[in-house]
Amino acid sequence: MRIGVSTAYWPWITPDRQLEIGVLADELGLDSVWCSEAWGQDAVSMLGLLAGRTEHVRLGTAIMQIPARKATATAMAAASVDVLSGGRMMLGLGPSGPQVSEGWYGEPFARPLARTRAYVETVRTALAGETLPVQLPEGESGTGLAKELRLLARPVQPRIPIYLGATSPKGIEQCGQIADGWIGTVVDPLQPAQTIDLVVDAVAAAGRERTAFDVACLTPTAVAPTEAQALDLVRPWVAFYLGAMGAKDKNFYVDLAGRYGYAEAAGRVQDLYLAGDRAGAAAALPDDLLRSVTIACDPAGLPSRLAAFADAGVDTLIAVPGGGDLDTVRALAAARAGAAA
């Protein structure tokens, strides 16, 4: 199993610490560094900086939000980072949710599966250097002066891999059909039937080779002197997903926690978070739920926890270091080296 790290985004991790994490991961020989975005810091800016400050790690977005950019702008950004990094770019995309899509970007959250499919097709066409049809929305004529264009920049890689962040069963199924990889979040490796098995089955049903598809998990991670300390480092992350990444009646992560058997607890966390009690929401998270969907342990417990994800079929673990902790990054590199010895 490959091990990468996520720099997340400010205010979770400061920009200076994000850069430190990326450079350290490169120096320690980890596989990849991934940047995220919500409704603050964007993912592409940090990737551009990391492209110039690292030499070996692959660079990815986990994820870039589809409603934030036209597909052609995303293709431009991916090609640019690929050139700047010498061919290390990986493009993770996701539709976000109605709260962000409509509330922040002003884009209707309608037919997200169809929209994602069309978006990926346009990005692939652009990155392949093919001429695109005029990109005006259907029914709009514009000035009549539009011209069919092709991407001027040429990526280093013949094919930049495209990952999709998906949580719903239908979204996961589509990911297995059209993407090069899947980025799962709030994944319990001991219950792979709810997530990992769905995407692997979709890959097989589409007649694709499993070895050509990357199953990746974005996982809050903390390695501390005691498990209790580690759990407290990842607790705010899980509370954020259950509380802020959706509305009361539409939160994909609350739904997923319910499928794991924690519906009541997840609902309680969400209610507290939506009421403004973030500390109370984090405190209300059951330790067993945290143990299920994060890596939170002392150094001795890290190898077995990594093995659980590998045994479940994860190809790339994307660890989000709790609190931006550099010692967690070092522990991951040490565990990787120990496994390879």
Backbone torsions as a table, in degrees:
resi	resn	phi	psi	omega
1	MET	NA	129.9	176.2
2	ARG	-77.3	147.6	179.7
3	ILE	-122.0	121.9	174.2
4	GLY	-122.1	176.9	178.3
5	VAL	-131.8	152.6	175.3
6	SER	-107.2	137.1	174.4
7	THR	-87.0	-5.9	-177.3
8	ALA	54.8	-129.8	179.8
9	TYR	-162.3	158.6	174.0
10	TRP	-71.3	139.2	15.6
11	PRO	-93.3	3.2	178.4
12	TRP	-62.6	-45.9	179.5
13	ILE	-133.8	128.8	-176.5
14	THR	-64.0	154.7	178.6
15	PRO	-56.6	-40.7	179.2
16	ASP	-61.8	-41.6	179.9
17	ARG	-71.2	-34.4	175.4
18	GLN	-57.9	-44.9	178.7
19	LEU	-63.3	-41.8	177.3
20	GLU	-59.3	-43.6	179.9
21	ILE	-61.1	-45.8	-178.6
22	GLY	-64.2	-44.7	-179.9
23	VAL	-66.5	-41.4	179.2
24	LEU	-63.5	-43.1	178.3
25	ALA	-59.6	-39.0	178.3
26	ASP	-65.5	-44.8	-179.0
27	GLU	-65.6	-34.6	-176.5
28	LEU	-85.8	-2.9	176.3
29	GLY	82.0	20.8	175.4
30	LEU	-70.3	164.4	-170.7
31	ASP	-73.9	-42.0	-167.1
32	SER	-158.9	160.4	174.8
33	VAL	-130.4	132.1	-174.4
34	TRP	-124.0	142.0	177.3
35	CYS	-115.9	146.9	-177.8
36	SER	-120.0	173.2	173.8
37	GLU	-153.3	153.0	175.7
38	ALA	-131.2	-94.9	174.1
39	TRP	-135.8	44.0	178.4
40	GLY	-143.8	-113.6	177.7
41	GLN	-62.3	135.8	177.6
42	ASP	-85.7	165.0	-175.8
43	ALA	-82.8	-32.2	-170.5
44	VAL	-71.0	-36.7	-176.8
45	SER	-60.9	-45.8	179.6
46	MET	-67.3	-36.0	177.5
47	LEU	-62.5	-39.5	177.7
48	GLY	-61.7	-41.0	177.6
49	LEU	-65.6	-44.2	-179.5
50	LEU	-66.1	-30.1	178.5
51	ALA	-60.5	-34.3	-179.9
52	GLY	-88.1	-10.3	-175.9
53	ARG	-112.3	-3.2	179.3
54	THR	-124.9	164.6	-176.6
55	GLU	-124.4	-31.1	-168.6
56	HIS	-119.2	-38.9	-174.1
57	VAL	-62.7	143.3	170.2
58	ARG	-71.5	151.7	-175.6
59	LEU	-121.9	127.0	-176.3
60	GLY	-137.5	165.0	173.3
61	THR	-108.3	128.6	-179.2
62	ALA	-139.7	71.3	5.6
63	ILE	-134.3	170.6	164.7
64	MET	-92.2	138.1	-174.7
65	GLN	-87.5	126.2	-178.2
66	ILE	-58.1	-42.1	-178.8
67	PRO	-70.1	-10.5	-176.5
68	ALA	-75.7	-25.4	-171.7
69	ARG	-144.5	149.3	166.9
70	LYS	-62.8	151.3	-179.6
71	ALA	-58.9	-34.3	179.5
72	THR	-68.0	-35.8	176.5
73	ALA	-67.4	-37.3	176.4
74	THR	-64.2	-41.5	177.0
75	ALA	-61.9	-40.5	177.5
76	MET	-61.5	-45.0	-179.1
77	ALA	-64.3	-44.2	-179.2
78	ALA	-63.5	-43.8	178.8
79	ALA	-63.9	-39.9	-179.0
80	SER	-63.7	-47.7	179.7
81	VAL	-65.7	-35.7	178.7
82	ASP	-62.1	-42.4	178.5
83	VAL	-67.5	-46.8	-178.4
84	LEU	-61.6	-31.4	-176.7
85	SER	-95.7	-1.0	-178.6
86	GLY	74.2	29.4	175.0
87	GLY	93.9	37.8	-176.6
88	ARG	-115.3	10.6	-172.3
89	MET	-80.1	139.4	170.1
90	MET	-130.5	132.8	-172.4
91	LEU	-108.3	105.8	174.9
92	GLY	-97.8	126.7	-176.5
93	LEU	-124.5	154.3	175.5
94	GLY	-158.6	150.9	-177.1
95	PRO	-77.2	-6.4	-173.5
96	SER	62.6	-147.7	-179.6
97	GLY	-137.4	173.5	-175.9
98	PRO	-62.5	-32.0	-177.8
99	GLN	-63.8	-43.7	-179.6
100	VAL	-80.4	-45.3	-176.9
101	SER	-59.5	-47.1	-177.5
102	GLU	-88.9	-38.3	-175.5
103	GLY	-76.4	-33.3	-176.0
104	TRP	-104.2	-45.1	-175.1
105	TYR	-95.8	-13.1	-179.3
106	GLY	70.1	28.3	179.9
107	GLU	-112.6	125.4	-179.7
108	PRO	-59.3	137.3	178.0
109	PHE	-92.5	68.1	-177.2
110	ALA	-114.0	138.2	177.0
111	ARG	46.6	58.4	-175.0
112	PRO	-60.4	-33.1	179.6
113	LEU	-67.0	-47.8	179.8
114	ALA	-64.9	-38.6	-179.6
115	ARG	-65.7	-41.7	179.3
116	THR	-63.1	-44.2	-179.7
117	ARG	-59.9	-47.4	-179.3
118	ALA	-64.9	-37.5	-179.3
119	TYR	-63.7	-47.3	179.9
120	VAL	-62.0	-41.0	179.3
121	GLU	-61.2	-42.1	179.8
122	THR	-67.1	-43.1	178.7
123	VAL	-61.0	-46.0	-179.8
124	ARG	-61.4	-43.5	-179.8
125	THR	-61.3	-44.2	179.9
126	ALA	-65.0	-45.3	-178.7
127	LEU	-66.5	-26.0	177.9
128	ALA	-77.8	-3.6	178.0
129	GLY	81.8	14.5	-179.3
130	GLU	-85.7	152.7	178.2
131	THR	-72.1	133.2	-179.6
132	LEU	-97.4	147.2	172.0
133	PRO	-67.0	164.0	176.9
134	VAL	-55.5	135.6	-170.2
135	GLN	-94.9	15.2	175.4
136	LEU	-64.3	141.7	176.3
137	PRO	-58.4	151.0	-179.8
138	GLU	-58.1	132.2	179.3
139	GLY	95.6	-10.6	179.1
140	GLU	-103.9	130.4	-176.6
141	SER	-95.8	-23.6	-179.0
142	GLY	63.7	-147.0	-177.7
143	THR	-87.3	-14.8	-174.1
144	GLY	85.2	3.2	-177.6
145	LEU	-103.6	4.1	-178.1
146	ALA	-62.6	152.7	-178.1
147	LYS	-130.6	141.4	173.7
148	GLU	-71.5	131.4	-173.7
149	LEU	-129.2	164.6	173.2
150	ARG	-129.2	154.0	-177.5
151	LEU	-62.1	125.6	-179.5
152	LEU	-73.4	-38.2	-179.3
153	ALA	-76.8	144.7	177.0
154	ARG	-115.9	120.8	177.8
155	PRO	-61.7	158.3	175.7
156	VAL	-73.2	-43.9	-179.5
157	GLN	-73.9	140.9	174.8
158	PRO	-60.8	-31.4	179.8
159	ARG	-147.2	108.5	175.3
160	ILE	-70.8	124.1	-178.5
161	PRO	-67.5	138.2	178.5
162	ILE	-112.0	124.2	176.2
163	TYR	-107.3	153.6	174.0
164	LEU	-122.8	134.3	171.0
165	GLY	-88.5	117.5	-176.7
166	ALA	-142.7	142.7	-179.7
167	THR	-122.4	-37.8	-179.4
168	SER	-70.9	151.2	179.0
169	PRO	-55.6	-41.2	-180.0
170	LYS	-68.7	-37.8	177.2
171	GLY	-65.7	-40.0	177.8
172	ILE	-64.5	-40.7	179.1
173	GLU	-61.8	-44.3	179.3
174	GLN	-64.1	-38.1	178.0
175	CYS	-56.6	-45.1	179.8
176	GLY	-64.0	-22.3	-178.6
177	GLN	-85.4	-38.2	-167.1
178	ILE	-120.3	-13.0	-174.2
179	ALA	-102.4	169.2	174.5
180	ASP	-91.8	-13.0	179.8
181	GLY	-166.7	164.9	179.6
182	TRP	-121.9	136.5	174.4
183	ILE	-111.9	105.2	178.9
184	GLY	-91.2	149.1	177.6
185	THR	-132.7	145.5	-175.5
186	VAL	57.5	53.3	-178.2
187	VAL	-100.0	129.1	173.8
188	ASP	-100.1	110.3	-176.9
189	PRO	-67.6	-17.2	178.7
190	LEU	-87.1	-5.7	173.8
191	GLN	-127.1	60.2	-175.4
192	PRO	-65.3	-19.2	-179.4
193	ALA	-61.8	-23.6	-177.7
194	GLN	-81.8	-18.9	-174.0
195	THR	-142.3	-71.1	-170.9
196	ILE	-60.3	-47.0	-178.5
197	ASP	-62.0	-33.3	-179.9
198	LEU	-62.7	-44.5	-178.2
199	VAL	-73.5	-37.2	178.0
200	VAL	-64.3	-41.1	177.7
201	ASP	-64.5	-37.0	179.6
202	ALA	-67.2	-37.6	176.8
203	VAL	-61.7	-46.2	180.0
204	ALA	-64.6	-42.6	-178.8
205	ALA	-64.2	-28.0	178.8
206	ALA	-82.7	0.9	179.0
207	GLY	74.3	26.3	-177.7
208	ARG	-101.2	157.2	178.6
209	GLU	-79.3	129.0	178.9
210	ARG	-60.8	-36.5	-176.9
211	THR	-67.5	-17.0	179.7
212	ALA	-92.7	2.7	-176.7
213	PHE	-119.2	134.5	-176.6
214	ASP	-104.0	114.3	173.8
215	VAL	-89.3	112.1	-177.7
216	ALA	-118.7	147.8	178.7
217	CYS	-128.4	125.3	174.8
218	LEU	-88.0	108.5	-166.0
219	THR	-128.6	118.8	172.6
220	PRO	-56.2	131.5	-171.5
221	THR	-137.6	136.7	174.8
222	ALA	-148.5	130.6	174.0
223	VAL	-118.0	115.8	-173.5
224	ALA	-135.2	169.9	179.7
225	PRO	-56.4	-33.4	178.1
226	THR	-130.3	156.6	177.9
227	GLU	-63.1	-38.2	-178.9
228	ALA	-59.8	-41.7	177.7
229	GLN	-64.8	-40.6	179.7
230	ALA	-65.1	-42.5	179.0
231	LEU	-60.4	-38.6	-179.8
232	ASP	-67.7	-27.7	178.9
233	LEU	-73.4	-31.9	-179.3
234	VAL	-93.9	-15.0	-175.6
235	ARG	-55.1	-45.9	-178.8
236	PRO	-62.5	-32.0	-179.4
237	TRP	-64.9	-49.4	-177.6
238	VAL	-66.6	-38.5	176.9
239	ALA	-61.4	-37.5	179.0
240	PHE	-63.7	-45.2	179.9
241	TYR	-63.3	-43.7	-178.6
242	LEU	-73.9	-29.3	-173.9
243	GLY	-97.5	-39.7	-170.7
244	ALA	-106.0	-21.3	-174.0
245	MET	-89.9	56.7	179.6
246	GLY	152.3	-178.1	177.5
247	ALA	-108.7	175.4	-174.7
248	LYS	-55.0	-43.5	-175.2
249	ASP	-102.8	6.3	179.3
250	LYS	-149.4	86.1	176.2
251	ASN	-137.6	111.2	-174.7
252	PHE	-61.7	-32.6	-176.5
253	TYR	-77.7	-34.3	172.6
254	VAL	-63.2	-42.3	177.8
255	ASP	-60.6	-42.7	-179.2
256	LEU	-66.2	-42.5	177.0
257	ALA	-60.3	-35.3	176.5
258	GLY	-63.7	-38.2	178.4
259	ARG	-68.4	-22.7	175.7
260	TYR	-80.7	-9.5	-179.4
261	GLY	104.1	14.7	-177.1
262	TYR	-120.8	37.0	-175.8
263	ALA	-60.1	-47.2	-177.4
264	GLU	-64.5	-45.6	-179.2
265	ALA	-65.1	-41.4	-179.9
266	ALA	-64.4	-39.9	177.0
267	GLY	-62.5	-39.4	178.5
268	ARG	-64.6	-44.6	178.5
269	VAL	-60.9	-43.9	-179.7
270	GLN	-63.0	-44.1	-179.9
271	ASP	-60.1	-44.6	-179.9
272	LEU	-64.3	-42.8	-178.2
273	TYR	-65.0	-45.0	-179.1
274	LEU	-66.6	-24.3	177.1
275	ALA	-82.2	-1.6	178.2
276	GLY	95.0	1.5	-179.0
277	ASP	-96.2	78.3	-176.6
278	ARG	-68.3	-40.2	179.4
279	ALA	-64.5	-41.6	178.6
280	GLY	-65.2	-36.9	178.1
281	ALA	-63.8	-44.4	179.5
282	ALA	-63.9	-41.8	-179.3
283	ALA	-66.6	-27.1	-176.8
284	ALA	-79.2	-9.4	180.0
285	LEU	-67.7	125.4	176.4
286	PRO	-65.5	138.2	179.1
287	ASP	-58.4	-34.6	-179.1
288	ASP	-65.4	-36.5	176.2
289	LEU	-65.4	-43.7	178.2
290	LEU	-61.2	-43.7	179.0
291	ARG	-62.4	-29.2	-176.4
292	SER	-73.6	-40.9	-168.9
293	VAL	-113.4	8.2	177.4
294	THR	-132.5	175.2	165.7
295	ILE	-113.4	107.1	-177.2
296	ALA	-138.6	106.2	-171.4
297	CYS	-161.9	174.0	170.1
298	ASP	-85.7	171.0	-176.7
299	PRO	-56.4	-36.2	-178.1
300	ALA	-67.1	-27.7	-177.7
301	GLY	-87.3	-7.5	-174.6
302	LEU	-65.8	-46.4	-177.8
303	PRO	-57.2	-41.7	-178.3
304	SER	-69.9	-33.9	179.5
305	ARG	-70.3	-40.5	175.1
306	LEU	-62.7	-39.4	-179.9
307	ALA	-62.3	-33.1	179.6
308	ALA	-61.9	-41.4	178.5
309	PHE	-69.5	-42.1	179.1
310	ALA	-62.7	-44.3	-179.2
311	ASP	-64.4	-27.9	179.8
312	ALA	-77.7	-8.8	178.7
313	GLY	106.9	13.8	178.8
314	VAL	-79.0	129.7	178.8
315	ASP	-92.2	-36.4	-178.5
316	THR	-133.6	117.6	173.1
317	LEU	-91.6	124.3	176.0
318	ILE	-105.8	99.6	-175.7
319	ALA	-85.3	128.1	173.7
320	VAL	-97.6	103.4	-175.0
321	PRO	-67.0	118.3	-178.8
322	GLY	-56.1	125.9	-178.9
323	GLY	68.6	12.4	-177.2
324	GLY	68.3	29.1	-173.5
325	ASP	-69.4	118.4	180.0
326	LEU	-71.6	-29.2	178.5
327	ASP	-64.8	-31.2	175.5
328	THR	-65.1	-40.2	177.1
329	VAL	-62.2	-42.9	179.3
330	ARG	-64.9	-39.8	179.6
331	ALA	-64.6	-39.1	177.8
332	LEU	-62.9	-42.7	179.0
333	ALA	-65.1	-39.5	179.1
334	ALA	-65.5	-40.6	179.1
335	ALA	-65.7	-38.9	177.8
336	ARG	-63.3	-45.0	179.5
337	ALA	-63.8	-38.8	179.1
338	GLY	-65.7	-38.1	179.5
339	ALA	-68.3	-30.6	-178.1
340	ALA	-82.8	-16.4	-176.5
341	ALA	-70.5	NA	NA
